[in-house]
């Protein structure tokens, strides 16, 4: 299985045993400027004669837009209703034709494998949100898949839905990786097991499992709504929601390690830090 990697030296393609560098100057935005078929063909044409790179960055360009969908699983709807003083808005959006979509991060702020994710100092309840993300071409086709951790402040969002941008978008609130798997390599994106573990001091403190089979919406439909209101000439990444999130009994703390695995995609692992200081 070929996958697209970003390393400190640029973009590469690997199948897990060998790696080949894409031409100097290659960008994700450039690869996503054509069709999904052309995206896959560009990766397939690379000669994999080098060793596997040791260091990976988030598989996005500095200017890649990362968006996210909310309340796309029934468990997510129930959790949002439980935490919020305005529960009805979550019940209605779950059943509505129009999904909840929100801007998550610009590429240069996205954390990669082994890089620290963050929680806000003014938040009291913080959780990771493991999500399958679709990587979209400029024309709105799904070219590939990756993992996104949509780190969130449930205490801030629960206080008032209008605080959603502050609960979702801040330094360290988004991680992605470890790579992008071309869409052709994923036969059924609605049959992928998702697991998340959180370790603290070397001990397992929380774990959860789910499957994309529980997704309430179709991936292409989510993408179509994103592209109805704007143009993405360099493509976009859209996280598609989660249903494996800790409850009120758990909050992330400094030093935790979050590991997210999605069947057929890979594993993304990040330590946790609190506040802006690690990033600013």
Backbone as a ProteinNet text record, in pm:
[ID]
protein_1_A
[PRIMARY]
XXXXXXXXXXXXXXXXXXXXXXXXXXXXXXXXXXXXXXXXXXXXXXXXXXXXXXXXXXXXXXXXXXXXXXXXXXXXXXXXXXXXXXXXXXXXXXXXXXXXXXXXXXXXXXXXXXXXXXXXXXXXXXXXXXXXXXXXXXXXXXXXXXXXXXXXXXXXXXXXXXXXXXXXXXXXXXXXXXXXXXXXXXXXXXXXXXXXXXXXXXXXXXXXXXXXXXXXXXXXXXXXXXXXXXXXXXXXXXXXXXXXXXXXXXXXXXXXXXXXXXXXXXXXXXXXXXXXXXXX
[TERTIARY]
83.6	0	88	72.1	148.2	80	162.4	109.6	199.4	138.2	208.8	256.4	388.2	450.5	506.4	505.1	579	689.1	811.4	927.1	992.7	1089.2	1157.7	1223	1252.1	1316.8	1217.5	1089.3	990.8	892.4	821.9	718.2	776.3	732.5	779.5	663.1	688.9	592.9	660.1	586.6	642.3	538.1	585.2	495.7	527.3	607.3	643.3	776.5	824.8	955.1	1053.7	1004.7	1088.9	1022.7	1103.7	1055.5	1115.3	1040.7	1090.9	1048.9	1141.1	1112.5	1039.9	940.5	877.1	967.4	952.3	1042	1046.3	1161.6	1176.9	1072.5	1008.9	905.1	765.2	753.4	620.6	546.8	418.6	334.8	207.8	144.4	15.2	-86.1	-82.2	-175.2	-160.8	-36.8	-14.4	-68.3	-49.7	-99.1	-251.6	-313.4	-459.3	-524.8	-443.4	-499.1	-565.9	-531.8	-594.1	-701.8	-724.6	-828.5	-774.9	-865.5	-825	-746.6	-784.2	-712	-569.1	-551.6	-417.3	-334.8	-398.4	-330.4	-273.5	-356.9	-311.2	-203.2	-215.4	-116.7	19.1	19.6	145.9	219.7	145.2	207.7	254.6	177.2	211.3	336.3	368.6	481.5	615.9	616.2	741.3	817.8	948.5	1036.3	1070.8	1038.6	1058.8	1187.6	1299.2	1428.4	1508.9	1456.9	1529.9	1470.1	1539.8	1490.5	1371.9	1304.7	1187.5	1233.6	1177.3	1219.9	1184.8	1270	1248.1	1158.4	1156.5	1084.2	973.2	853.9	738.7	679.1	632.7	557.6	410.1	324.3	183.5	172.5	91	84.2	-3.2	36.5	-34	69.3	33.8	115.4	89.5	175.6	155.3	23.7	-24.7	-147.5	-269.5	-256.2	-371.1	-477.6	-602.1	-713.1	-765.3	-774.1	-832.7	-966.8	-1072	-1207.3	-1254.7	-1365.8	-1418.1	-1569.9	-1626	-1770.9	-1803.1	-1914.1	-1954.5	-2087.5	-2108.9	-2235.2	-2272	-2176.6	-2199.7	-2219.6	-2204.1	-2231	-2334.9	-2417	-2520.3	-2460.2	-2348.2	-2283.5	-2239.2	-2191.3	-2150	-2269.4	-2381.4	-2502.6	-2539.8	-2539.5	-2578.1	-2481	-2351.2	-2250.4	-2263.8	-2285	-2301	-2427.1	-2533.7	-2657.5	-2639	-2560.8	-2539.5	-2457.5	-2358.8	-2268.5	-2323.6	-2422.4	-2462.9	-2589.6	-2594.2	-2716.4	-2814.9	-2773	-2858.7	-2860.8	-2906.8	-2895.4	-2972.7	-3079.2	-3164.9	-3092.3	-2994	-2924.8	-2850.6	-2800.5	-2726.8	-2821.8	-2937	-3035.9	-3084.2	-3105.2	-3157	-3054.6	-2927.3	-2826.5	-2796.8	-2812.1	-2789	-2887.7	-3011.3	-3115.1	-3127.4	-3066.5	-3083.7	-3012.1	-3057	-2989.6	-2851.9	-2842.6	-2715.1	-2635	-2509.6	-2428.1	-2364	-2312.2	-2228.6	-2087.5	-2035.8	-1899.6	-1832.3	-1707.1	-1635.6	-1488.1	-1426.8	-1284.6	-1206	-1108.3	-1029.7	-890.3	-815.7	-677.5	-623.6	-525.8	-445.2	-322.8	-268.6	-168.1	-47.6	4.2	127.5	107.7	-19.2	-46.1	-81.5	-90.1	-128	-7.9	-28.6	77.7	90	212.8	237.1	263.3	299.1	329.7	437.9	412.8	505	516.6	450.8	453.7	344.1	365.2	267.4	139	26.2	-102.1	-125.6	-223	-240.6	-382.6	-395.3	-525.4	-517.1	-630.4	-633.4	-620.7	-551.5	-536.8	-667.7	-760	-886.5	-998.9	-962.5	-1060.5	-1044.9	-1155.9	-1153.4	-1186.1	-1228.9	-1266.3	-1222.1	-1116.5	-1054.5	-1040	-1067.8	-1065.3	-1004.8	-946.1	-910.7	-1035.3	-1039.1	-1148.9	-1087.9	-1077.1	-1016.9	-1110.6	-1062.7	-1151.5	-1082.7	-1158.1	-1116.5	-1131.5	-1027.8	-1033.2	-1019.1	-1095.3	-1085.2	-998.1	-912.3	-824.2	-883.5	-922.7	-1004.3	-925.4	-955.4	-895.1	-961.3	-903	-961.3	-1103	-1131.1	-1263.3	-1362.2	-1320.4	-1410.9	-1417.8	-1322.7	-1315.4	-1237.3	-1266.3	-1190	-1069.1	-950.1	-826.6	-758	-784.6	-717	-775.3	-711.8	-758.5	-639.9	-664.4	-565.1	-639	-563.4	-620.5	-609.9	-714.6	-711.6	-755	-680.5	-722.3	-778.9	-910.4	-983	-992.2	-877.3	-872.7	-969.9	-1047.5	-1158.3	-1173.1	-1220	-1259.7	-1410.2	-1450.1	-1592.9	-1653.9	-1574	-1629.1	-1665.4	-1583.6	-1612	-1728.1	-1728.2	-1838.9	-1969.8	-1963.6	-2084.6	-2145.7	-2063	-2114.1	-2203.4	-2164.9	-2244.3	-2199.6	-2291.9	-2251.1	-2180.3	-2204.7	-2137.2	-1988.8	-1946.3	-1805	-1730.8	-1797	-1737.5	-1599.5	-1577.9	-1443.8	-1335.4	-1367.8	-1269.5	-1247.6	-1349.9	-1339.2	-1265.2	-1259.9	-1206.2	-1077.2	-1051.9	-939.9	-848.9	-734.4	-634	-503.3	-393.7	-263.4	-263	-226.5	-217.7	-347.6	-451.4	-583.2	-604.1	-507.8	-526	-397.3	-409.4	-298.2	-345.8	-253.7	-290.1	-173.9	-207.8	-104.2	-144.7	-50.4	91.4	123.3	25.5	44.2	-91.6	-92.5	-217.2	-219.1	-327.7	-347.1	-438.4	-396.5	-482.7	-617.2	-720.5	-855.5	-867.2	-793.8	-801.8	-749.9	-671	-615.5	-710.9	-823.7	-920.8	-1051.1	-1072	-1188.5	-1321.7	-1333.6	-1460.4	-1434.3	-1444.4	-1418.7	-1526.4	-1635	-1740.8	-1727.7	-1611	-1588.5	-1452.1	-1413.3	-1281.7	-1293.1	-1223.2	-1219.9	-1134.1	-1180.3	-1107.4	-1086.9	-964.8	-937.9	-855	-872.2	-794.7	-758.1	-634	-589.9	-523.5	-535.8	-470	-391.2	-259.8	-172.8	-126.2	-113.6	-65.7	35.9	158	261.3	287.9	269	293.9	178.3	73	-41.7	-161.1	-236.8	-356.5	-462	-509.6	-612.2	-748.6	-750	-878.7	-856.7	-955.9	-951.2	-1092.1	-1104.1	-1233	-1219.8	-1328.1	-1330.2	-1460.3	-1453.3	-1573	-1544.2	-1633	-1614.5	-1681.4	-1624.1	-1687.2	-1820.5	-1851.7	-1982.8	-2094.3	-2061.4	-2160.8	-2181.5	-2108.2	-2118.5	-2258.6	-2319.2	-2457.3	-2467.2	-2357.8	-2359.5	-2261.9	-2281.6	-2191.8	-2077	-1958.7	-1839.5	-1849.6	-1894.5	-1905.6	-2006.1	-2109.2	-2208.6	-2148.1	-2067.5	-1999.9	-1909.3	-1835.2	-1746.9	-1827.6	-1940.5	-2020.7	-2070.5	-2105.6	-2149	-2034	-1913.9	-1798.3	-1771.1	-1784.2	-1751.5	-1866.7	-1981.4	-2091.8	-2066	-1991.3	-1978.7	-1844.8	-1746.1	-1614.5	-1537.2	-1425	-1336.9	-1207.6	-1152	-1028.6	-932.3	-868.5	-783.6	-664.3	-627.5	-517.3	-569.2	-698	-757.1	-784.6	-837.5	-870.8	-875.6	-861.2	-875.4	-1000.2	-1085.8	-1210.1	-1217.9	-1209.4	-1230.1	-1379.7	-1416	-1556	-1631.7	-1577.4	-1650.3	-1605.5	-1655	-1608.9	-1720.8	-1700.8	-1791.1	-1713.1	-1583.9	-1499.9	-1434.5	-1509.6	-1464.1	-1485.4	-1387.5	-1407.1	-1526.7	-1588	-1700.5	-1655.7	-1750.9	-1726	-1627.6	-1601.9	-1511.5	-1364.7	-1335.8	-1196.2	-1166.7	-1049.7	-999.5	-850	-803.7	-661.7	-579.1	-458.8	-366.4	-228.5	-150.2	-12.1	60.1	131	207.6	136.1	5.2	-66.9	-14.5	-35.9	-3.5	-128	-167.9	-287.3	-244.3	-299.9	-269.5	-399.9	-406.1	-523.4	-483.2	-558.2	-533.9	-662	-649.7	-762.2	-719.9	-798.2	-770.5	-748.1	-638.6	-608.7	-547.2	-539.3	-482.5	-349	-346.2	-222.4	-247.3	-141.5	-146.7	-83.5	-152.1	-106	-90.8	28.6	57.3	111.6	54.5	96.3	96.2	199.1	194.9	108.1	69.9	-17.7	57.3	41.7	92.7	-19.7	-9.9	-114.2	-65.9	-155.3	-126.3	-55.1	-32.2	27.2	179.4	242.3	387	466	421.3	500.9	497.1	401.6	378	408.9	400.8	415.7	554.2
-119.1	0	125.4	209.4	334.1	442.7	527.2	640.1	761.5	878.8	1005.2	1057.7	1083.4	1128.1	1268.7	1343.1	1469.4	1458.5	1483.1	1478	1616	1638	1767.5	1803	1703.4	1732	1742.8	1718.2	1732.9	1617.8	1605.3	1504.4	1377.8	1262.3	1133.3	1035.7	922.8	812.6	689.9	611.6	491.1	380.9	256.9	142.4	66	126	64	-7.5	-41.5	-106.3	-21.5	57.8	147	282.9	382.2	519.8	585.4	673.9	752.7	896.6	987.3	1129.6	1181.8	1266	1337.8	1453.6	1506.1	1612.3	1732.1	1794.1	1914.7	2018.1	2077.7	2175.9	2118.7	1985.7	1924.4	1970.7	1999.8	2037.2	1953.9	1940.8	1872.5	1948.6	2080.8	2161.6	2139.2	2123.3	2095.2	1959.2	1858.5	1724.7	1719.9	1804.7	1806	1898.9	1963.4	2053.9	1981.4	1854.7	1774.8	1684.5	1572.7	1479.2	1380.8	1306.9	1202.7	1093.8	1064.6	964.9	1010.4	1138.2	1191.1	1191.4	1216.4	1212.3	1072.9	971.1	834.2	794.1	838.7	805	866.6	988.6	1054.2	975.9	920.8	841.6	707.1	648.2	517.5	522.1	638	649.6	664.2	682.1	706.4	576	579.7	464.9	457.3	345.1	329.9	252.9	319.7	252.2	295.7	390.3	438.4	378.9	398.7	350.8	431.2	379.2	446	562.2	682.2	797.4	779.2	830.4	815.6	924.4	1041.7	1156.2	1199.4	1215.9	1256.4	1385.1	1469.1	1588.6	1565.1	1655.1	1646.1	1649.7	1564.2	1555.4	1664	1787.5	1903.3	2007.7	2096.3	2214.9	2318.3	2418	2523.2	2597.5	2601.6	2675.6	2584.7	2455.5	2365.9	2401.7	2406.7	2430.5	2297.1	2286.9	2169.4	2209.6	2142.1	2164.6	2039.5	2051.9	1937	1938.7	1820.3	1803.2	1757.5	1804.5	1766.8	1694	1619.7	1550.2	1460.5	1381.9	1291.5	1146.7	1121.1	990.5	1009.7	907.9	918.4	940	872.6	890.1	1034.5	1096.4	1236.2	1326	1299.5	1377.5	1368.4	1247.9	1229.9	1298.8	1291.7	1355.2	1506.6	1563.8	1709.1	1755.1	1677.2	1713.6	1707.4	1609.9	1594.2	1709.1	1757.1	1858.9	2000.2	2020.4	2155.8	2201.8	2331.6	2393.4	2421.2	2401.5	2423.6	2295.6	2187.3	2054.6	2040.5	2116.5	2098.6	2125.9	2214.7	2246.4	2124.5	2039.7	1920.9	1813.3	1799.9	1703.7	1742.2	1871.5	1916.2	1903.9	1934.1	1928.1	1784.1	1691.9	1550.4	1502.4	1548.1	1504.3	1594.7	1712.3	1809.2	1766	1820.3	1795	1860	1982.9	2056	2010.6	1966.2	1922.9	2041	2013.5	2110.8	2101.7	2210.9	2219.1	2340	2325.2	2438.4	2431.4	2547.7	2556.4	2509.2	2422.7	2367.4	2427.6	2431.2	2479.9	2508.9	2596.7	2614.7	2524.5	2481.9	2377.5	2400	2520.9	2542.2	2526	2519.4	2497.2	2352.1	2268.3	2128.7	2052.3	1977	1898.4	1764.4	1715.3	1588.3	1477.3	1359.2	1247.6	1282.9	1247.4	1268	1413.2	1505.7	1645.7	1670.7	1763.6	1783.2	1849.8	1793.6	1861	1939.9	2031.2	2119.1	2124.7	2165.2	2197.4	2338.1	2406.9	2546.6	2557	2662	2684.6	2727.9	2786.3	2832.8	2731.1	2605.6	2499.4	2397.3	2336.4	2238.6	2096.9	2081.3	1947.8	1939.7	1861.1	1856.3	1711.6	1687.2	1550.2	1545.5	1430.5	1408.1	1361.8	1385.8	1334.7	1267.5	1133.9	1061.2	1056.6	1101.7	1113.2	1068.3	995.8	973.5	1104.5	1144.8	1268.3	1236.6	1306.8	1292.2	1405.3	1370.4	1467.1	1492.5	1616.8	1649.6	1727.1	1698.5	1772	1909.4	1991.3	2123.2	2111	2002.4	1981.2	1914.2	1883.9	1824.9	1673.5	1606.6	1460.8	1416.9	1299.4	1241.9	1169.7	1225.4	1169.1	1075.1	1091.6	1008.5	1026.5	955.9	957.2	971.8	1036.2	1044.6	1045.8	1059.8	1068.4	1211.9	1260.9	1391.7	1374.8	1435.7	1446.7	1586.9	1594.5	1720.3	1750.1	1789.1	1814	1926.5	1906.7	1998.6	2026.9	2148.4	2184.6	2164.7	2059.9	2035	2130.5	2180.2	2273.8	2406	2452.9	2580.4	2565.4	2459.1	2438.7	2415.4	2342.9	2313.6	2436.3	2535.7	2657.8	2736.3	2738.9	2811.9	2768.2	2720.5	2677	2785.1	2912.9	3020.3	3027.7	2955	2949.9	2841.2	2778.7	2667.4	2700.6	2817.5	2844.7	2843.5	2893	2893	2752	2668.2	2531	2441.3	2482	2395.5	2445.2	2574.4	2629.5	2709	2651.5	2716.7	2641.3	2691.8	2628.8	2486.3	2392.4	2253.7	2177.8	2237.4	2172.5	2075.9	2063.2	1976.8	1901.5	1770.8	1687.8	1604.9	1570.9	1491.5	1400.9	1289	1198.4	1053.3	960.9	989.3	1017.1	988.7	1005.9	1012.3	1019.5	1015.9	886.3	811.1	688.2	720.1	693.2	720.5	650	713.4	659	520.1	494.7	365.1	251.4	283.9	182.9	147.4	216.4	193.3	145.6	14.5	-38.1	8.8	16.1	54.9	147	277.4	371.1	367.6	293	280.6	151.7	90.7	-33.3	-30.8	83.5	99.7	107.3	20.1	24.4	141.9	212	325.6	298.4	316.1	299.5	416.6	446.4	553	508.9	533.7	507.6	632.7	651.1	762.5	705	725.5	678.3	797.1	772.4	874.8	808.8	861.3	800.3	656.3	621.9	486.6	390.8	434.4	347.8	389.7	292.4	321.4	384.7	503.9	573.1	572.3	563.5	557.5	496.7	422	369.7	363.9	371.1	364.1	308	251.4	194.9	230.6	243.9	267.7	220.2	251.1	214.1	318.9	339.8	432.1	377.4	251.6	196.5	269.7	335.2	408.2	552	591.7	728.1	754	862.4	895	956.9	1013.3	1084.1	1019.3	1045	996.1	1093.9	1039.7	1123.1	1222.5	1177.3	1266.3	1377.3	1348.1	1450.5	1559.1	1518.7	1616.9	1706.7	1645.1	1722.9	1819.6	1773.9	1859.9	1982.6	1967.1	2083.1	2179.8	2127.1	2214.5	2297.5	2235.5	2302.6	2387	2383.6	2467.7	2615.7	2647.7	2787.1	2850.6	2770.4	2829.3	2743.1	2796.5	2725.7	2689.9	2574.7	2527.5	2486.2	2583.6	2553.3	2465.2	2456.4	2369.1	2252.7	2222.9	2113.2	2148.7	2053.6	2073.6	1939.4	1942.6	1823.5	1843.3	1740.7	1748.7	1630.3	1656.4	1553.3	1526.6	1399.4	1361	1326.6	1360.8	1339.7	1214.8	1200.9	1092.2	1038.9	916.3	862.7	786.1	815.2	753.3	865	919.7	1034.7	1006.5	1039.4	1018.6	1096.9	1045.6	1112.8	1213.5	1256.5	1363.8	1323.6	1194.1	1147.1	1165.5	1208.4	1214.7	1346.6	1402.6	1517.2	1499.7	1548.4	1540.2	1623.9	1574.6	1646.6	1653	1748.5	1760.7	1627.7	1584.1	1461	1338.1	1346.1	1232.6	1202.9	1080.2	1043	984.8	1043.3	1001.2	922.9	803.5	719.9	686.8	722	696.3	604.2	496.4	404.7	389.2	394.1	367	256.2	151.9	36.2	78.3	31.4	61.6	198.5	280.5	415.3	426	396.4	405.5	441	487.9	523.6	660.1	744.5	880	889.1	926.8	932	1070.2	1132.1	1267.4	1282.1	1347.1	1385.1	1509.9	1536.8	1650.1	1752.6	1880.4	1991.2	2091.9	2165.5	2261.9	2404	2483.9	2625.4	2656	2786.7	2833.8	2824.4	2820	2835.7	2736.1	2609.6	2521.4	2560	2641.7	2668.6	2812.4	2906.4	3048	3100.6
0	0	0	-99.5	-106.5	-23.2	32.6	108.4	88.2	100.8	80.1	214.1	222.3	346.7	330.9	440.4	443.3	547.1	506.3	594.5	597	684.9	686.1	552.7	469.6	341.1	225.4	250.8	144.4	140.8	28.5	12.7	-48.7	4.2	-43.5	-51.3	-114.3	-121.5	-63.3	16.6	76.6	76.3	71.5	87.8	215.6	303.8	429.9	426.4	307.9	295	216.7	123.4	45.8	30.9	-1.2	-12	-135.8	-196.4	-307.1	-291.4	-315.7	-300.8	-423.6	-400.9	-510.1	-551.4	-673	-719.3	-625	-617	-535.8	-576.7	-479.1	-506.7	-508.3	-499.4	-493.7	-368.3	-382.2	-269.1	-271.7	-156.8	-151.9	-235.6	-225.8	-304.4	-452.7	-498.3	-639.6	-679	-594.5	-622.7	-623.9	-543.3	-533.5	-635	-716.2	-816.6	-931.4	-952.5	-1057.7	-1002.6	-1069.9	-1028.5	-925.3	-861.8	-767.9	-840	-963.4	-1042.2	-1068.4	-1100.6	-1125.2	-996.8	-884.7	-754.9	-731.2	-750.1	-730.7	-828.5	-952.6	-1054.7	-1023	-968.7	-934	-825.3	-730.6	-624.6	-678	-768.2	-822.9	-909.8	-964.6	-1057.1	-987.2	-855.7	-783.9	-761.5	-787.1	-764	-615.3	-552.5	-407.6	-381.1	-394.2	-383.5	-261.8	-184.1	-66.8	60.2	172	300.2	349.1	449.7	506.4	594	576.9	657.9	804.9	892.2	1036	1093.2	1031.8	1087.4	993	1048.3	969.1	1023.7	931.3	966.5	934.5	978.3	941.1	788.6	727.2	580.9	518.8	542.2	486.5	447.2	355.8	328.1	436.6	443.6	542.6	522	395.5	368.6	349.2	375.9	363.8	466.9	424	516.7	569	701.6	764.5	824.1	778.1	827.6	900.5	970.2	1043.7	1043.6	1052.1	1064	1205.8	1258.1	1392.7	1394.6	1502.1	1528.2	1409.6	1364.4	1251.8	1297.2	1426.2	1485.2	1595.7	1619.2	1722.5	1860.2	1889.7	2018.6	2037.3	1930.8	1937.9	1967.4	1902.7	1930.4	2077.7	2134	2273.3	2367.8	2336	2421.6	2419.6	2300.5	2291.2	2365.3	2356	2424.9	2576.4	2623.1	2765.8	2823.8	2748	2799.8	2787.8	2699.7	2663.6	2735.5	2762.2	2813.3	2701.4	2577.2	2460.2	2376.4	2438.1	2377.9	2248.3	2231.7	2114.8	1984.2	1984.3	1858.9	1804.9	1893.4	1849.9	1798.5	1862	1813.7	1674.9	1652.8	1523.6	1412.5	1440.5	1333.8	1294.7	1386.9	1355.7	1249.5	1256.8	1163.2	1041.2	1045.6	937.7	810.8	697.9	571	570.8	619.8	624.4	746.2	729.2	843.2	914.7	1032.9	1102.9	1045.1	992.7	942.7	1006	1043.8	1102.7	1064.1	1058.7	1028.8	1149.7	1126.7	1236.8	1246.1	1134.8	1142.8	1004.2	999.7	879	892.6	780.7	781	870.1	876.2	952.1	1102.2	1148.2	1289.5	1321.9	1221.4	1244.6	1298.4	1403.9	1464.9	1394.2	1378.4	1313.2	1412.9	1365	1453.8	1555.6	1681.1	1793.4	1837.3	1768.1	1810.9	1914.2	2007.9	2114.9	2067.6	2110.2	2097.4	2225.5	2224.6	2339.1	2390.4	2516	2574	2631.9	2629	2673.8	2825.1	2868.8	3012.2	3076.7	2997.2	3053.1	3033.9	3010.2	2994.3	3105.9	3146.1	3254.1	3208.6	3083.1	3032.3	2886.8	2864	2731.6	2686.6	2559.5	2507.9	2368.3	2332.2	2191.9	2117.7	1988.8	1906.1	1782.6	1783.1	1670.8	1551.5	1436	1320.5	1191.5	1108.9	971.7	896.8	824.7	747	599.3	518.1	373.3	319.1	225.7	159.7	22.2	-3.1	-119.5	-225.2	-350.3	-460.7	-474.5	-561.1	-588.2	-641.7	-712.3	-769.1	-676.4	-552.2	-455.7	-458.2	-524.6	-519.8	-395.6	-345.8	-235.7	-294.5	-269.4	-324.7	-227.1	-97.2	1.3	139.3	234.5	372.5	466.4	579.9	685.2	819.1	927.1	1062.2	1110.1	1173.8	1239	1384.2	1474.4	1614.4	1633.7	1645	1662.5	1811.5	1870.6	2015	2049.4	2157.1	2184.6	2333.4	2363.6	2499.3	2512.2	2580.7	2598.3	2700.3	2793.9	2891.8	2825.8	2731.6	2665	2568	2487.4	2394.1	2468	2579.4	2654.8	2719.2	2749.9	2812.3	2717.9	2589.5	2491	2351.9	2265.8	2131.6	2051.1	2083.3	2011.7	2044.9	2147.3	2181.3	2103.4	2006.8	1932.8	1875.8	1810.3	1757.5	1865	1985.1	2092.8	2148.5	2140.5	2188.9	2092.1	1965.4	1861.1	1797.4	1796.9	1721.1	1812.1	1842.5	1926.9	1905.9	1957.7	1937.3	1992.3	1907.1	1948.3	1942.4	1884.2	1885	1770.3	1680.1	1564	1534.3	1522.3	1476.9	1359.3	1269.8	1152.3	1114.3	1051.9	1004.7	1026	1018.4	993.8	847	757.9	614.1	547.2	415.8	338.3	257.7	271.7	195.3	76.8	-46.5	-162	-150.3	-200.5	-189.5	-251	-358	-424.8	-337.6	-234.8	-145.3	-31.8	-22	86.1	22.2	13	-58.8	-2.1	130.1	192.5	310.4	291.3	401.9	510	487.3	587.8	668.8	666.2	741.5	808.4	861.8	922.7	1074.5	1142.8	1288.5	1334.7	1436.7	1494.5	1642.9	1690.5	1833.2	1883.9	2011.3	2075	2215.4	2254.5	2391.1	2446	2575.2	2643.7	2760.2	2757.2	2864.2	2948.1	3076.2	3170.4	3262.5	3259.6	3342.3	3305.6	3176.6	3130.6	3150.2	3219.1	3244.5	3159.1	3112.6	3034.4	3123.7	3083.8	3161.1	3093.5	2961	2889.9	2752.3	2705.6	2569.6	2514.3	2383.4	2318.2	2178.1	2129.3	1995.1	1925.3	1795.2	1715.7	1573.2	1482	1341.7	1254.5	1137.9	1043.4	993.3	1023	988	1061.1	1170.7	1249.9	1202.1	1100.6	1049.9	995.3	1040	1003.6	865.2	815	686.6	588.1	461.3	357.7	340.7	316.2	305.7	190.7	75.2	-40.8	-15	64.5	96.4	185.1	282.8	367.6	283.8	191.1	104.4	18.6	-33.7	-121.2	-46.2	79.8	158.1	181.3	206	226	101.8	-15.2	-140.8	-194.3	-132.6	-180.1	-157.5	-51.8	-14.1	-44.7	-94.2	-118	-217.8	-263	-355.7	-283.3	-316.4	-254.7	-366.6	-430.5	-546.7	-513.4	-386.4	-343.9	-259.5	-274.1	-200.7	-55.7	17.6	158.4	228	359.5	443.3	528.4	532.3	609.1	704.2	834.8	936.7	947.7	961.2	941	1067.7	1184.9	1309.1	1382.9	1507	1592.4	1679.3	1729.2	1831.7	1936.8	1949.2	2051.9	2132.3	2227.6	2304.9	2453.7	2540.2	2683.6	2736.2	2841.8	2904.9	3009.4	3089.2	3186.1	3294.7	3307.6	3412.8	3377	3252.3	3208	3139.3	3167	3092.7	3068.3	2954.2	2922	3019.5	3047.7	3133.9	3068.4	3111.7	3065.7	3084.2	2980	2988.6	2938.5	2915.3	2858.2	2717.9	2673.6	2535.8	2470.8	2358.1	2286	2162	2145.4	2029.4	1957.5	1830.8	1747.9	1634.2	1615.9	1504.5	1424.1	1293.1	1203.6	1108.4	1104.5	1020.7	875.8	818.3	679.8	656.7	760.9	746.5	819.7	949.2	1024.4	1169.6	1235.7	1377.2	1397.7	1471.4	1504.1	1655.1	1699.9	1843.9	1879.1	1984.4	2024.4	2176.1	2232.2	2372.8	2391	2515.5	2547.3	2629	2591.4	2670.4	2693.2	2804.1	2837.2	2810.2	2749.9	2730.3	2600.9	2577.5	2453.3	2450.4	2567.1	2573.2	2489.4	2473.3	2386.7	2239.6	2202.1	2059.6	2018.9	2110.4	2075.6	2112.5
[MASK]
++++++++++++++++++++++++++++++++++++++++++++++++++++++++++++++++++++++++++++++++++++++++++++++++++++++++++++++++++++++++++++++++++++++++++++++++++++++++++++++++++++++++++++++++++++++++++++++++++++++++++++++++++++++++++++++++++++++++++++++++++++++++++++++++++++++++++++++++++++++++

